[in-house]
């Protein structure tokens, strides 16, 4: 019995030391989702070009996503990639080309992930109970993106698109994987991307 208790304690300490409350080291998790939208309606005979979005996030967002390099470039590339997958427009480019009929610019207002751990788990001996799989805290992701859609030839405004999405989930010790954190940000981004795609497409229906 004592040996079993000792082994359980050692396993718990090992897991505690491995746990981490930060985004995955590779920073790719938020971009590994599959888009929600599906093709509907006829193809729009126009090509769309994305200019890289402006990063206008608060400092806290930048700090919490420091594991992700070149956030504006990756966010813009993913938006363009997902819009292309819908196969609604003749072509979708990033970066935009001189021949594109439609140009999309915009701003990233929020793009962040963070986790809150209940301070009770910092109490000695109590923290060993983490190995039971009890909830440790709350993880959340938020995405807020604003787009401007313009005529590629005249520069005239064709409208705007905006999306704000938040996702939250309770996590336990076994959810704290070095390369698996940030799923809430991924879900927030997928939801925001779906809203933006629908709004952009609707301007040409």
Secondary structure, 3 states (H helix, E strand, C coil): CHHHHHHHHHHHHHHHHHCCCCCCCCCCHHHCCCCCCCCCCCCEEEEEEECCCEECCCHHHHHHCCCCCCHHHHHHHHHHHHHHHCCCEEEEEECCCCCCCEEEEEEEEEEEEEEEECHHHHCCCHHHHHHHCCCCEEEEEEEEEEEEEEECCCCCEEEEEEEEEEEEEEECHHHCCCCCCCHHHHHHHHHHHHHHHHHHHHCCC
